[in-house]
Amino acid sequence: MAAKRATPTSAAPKSVAPKSTGPTTKKAARMSAVPMARSEFAKLSLHEKNHYLQGLAQDLLAERGEEFIPLTKEALSRLRRFYSRRSFADLRLGQIDDPDLRDRLQTLGERIHGKDLRQSLESELPASRNNRPRPLDDDQLMFFVPTVADAPIKDEMNLMDIAPFALGKMKREGSIRYELKDSVISIEGGAEVGLATAYDYDIFLNMVSHLAEEMRRYRIAEKKGQRPSLPSLTYRPSAAQILKFCRRGTGGKQYVELERALDRLQATRIKITNLSGGKRRETQSFPLIGRYKVVSRTTQDRIETVEIDVPSWVYDGVVKPDGAPSILTLNPDYFLIAKPIARFIYRLARKAAGQGEAFYTMADLHYRSGTKLPIAKFQKAVETIVSNAELDPIPDYDLTLIRGHDDAVLRMKRREPQALSAENRGGNGNGNGNGSGSGNAPPQKQLI
């Protein structure tokens, strides 16, 4: 099956308000009903309590049209305590003789408890906003990082047409296969660690951006008549440098996740078979990153410095290009996009829309995302992103859902840059302080 190509139409379809196509199953409606009574919850074993709470969390995410991300042990512990703490002593149910009144008050109390439980679950699950808040020291950090560059574009080896990662935080095994017009692309994960995620891919962007910055400095030195050395095949950053570049916090959990992310990146391989006249012409297989090594750790056993081998396909595409390939730069606010599907949409818009606009049918979007979500839930997630974008836009592009002949169509249009004061930009010129990224100059193709 060949995926449809995204081709701008001569006349955009008529704009309509997105209609809800989310699931209406009994499971998805459970959070709207009265939750399990505290007395019944207290009778459950620890395993049964955790299983019940995970089910509530899964239902809540299903209502949002998002992939299920299990609650952590800490979150489960907090929710178990919450479930047991709330007291209905003020209702004095034991002193009420009328059984109907007693039952009604009991039901009312459980409904109040249910609303509070839902709020607690919401606080433990991923935010429903398109963008997360900037780190506290973001202004200072962003001043020192280079331009954000994505994978080099060379022949059919263009990873911005699809999602080269899993759209979720859960371990995903197996592979993702994309059959496009001129190539077949397979993303294969490791047997033990699974596929790299959208958040793991931030480290890949950090590596490519570092290499592009080193090459930019090389070109400048060469023009000055100096004899500089080409960038090294080994990238040796500190863990703090990676986290700062990716605009993340520097808490202990981030360091633990960093090592796991490196494992998944190293295990994830991309296989591309180029097609010519419908026939297989050439197959290439390469990793997202090469060998990595933890060079040093802190006294708390956290990663301090790592060493990453740059894969030859990345190095050759940036340092030793055939002809004049380009690297597309990304808005630094890309790292603040909270939802993996929204990140996928931004990368696709950056490649296909560029400085203009592009249209993708929902079926094509769903196919190129590689998600395991059914298309109805995927469309619901996209509709939520588009709806949220009115007040919480993704960087650089305005999103609109319009009605095509047979399918909903996502329109991605480059937002007109706005002149912002230094105060509104947060003083660093890299964002406008609200996650929209409209204060940046339009990213240009960066010739290497």
Secondary structure, 3 states (H helix, E strand, C coil): CCCCCCCCCCCCCCECCCCCCCCCCHHHHHHHCCCCCHHHHHHCCHHHHHHHHHHHHHHHHHHHCCCCCCCCHHHHHHHHHHHHHCCCHHHCHHHCCCHHHHHHHHHHHHHHHHHHHHHHHHHHCCCCCCECCCCCCHHHHHCCCCCEECCCEECCECCCCCCCCECCCCCCCCEEEEECCCEEEEEECECCCECCECCCHHHHHHHHHHHHHHHHHHHHHHHCCCCCCCCCCEECCEHHHHHHHCCCCCCHHHHHHHHHHHHHHHHCEEEEEEEECCEEEEEEEEECCCCEEEEEECCCCCEEEEEEECCHHHHHHHCCCCCCCEEEEECHHHHHECCHHHHHHHHHHHHHCCCCEEEEEHHHHHHHHCCCCCHHHHHHHHHHHHHHCCCCCCCCEEEEEEECCCCEEEEEEECCCCCCCCCCCCCCCCCCCCCCCCCCCCCCEEEC
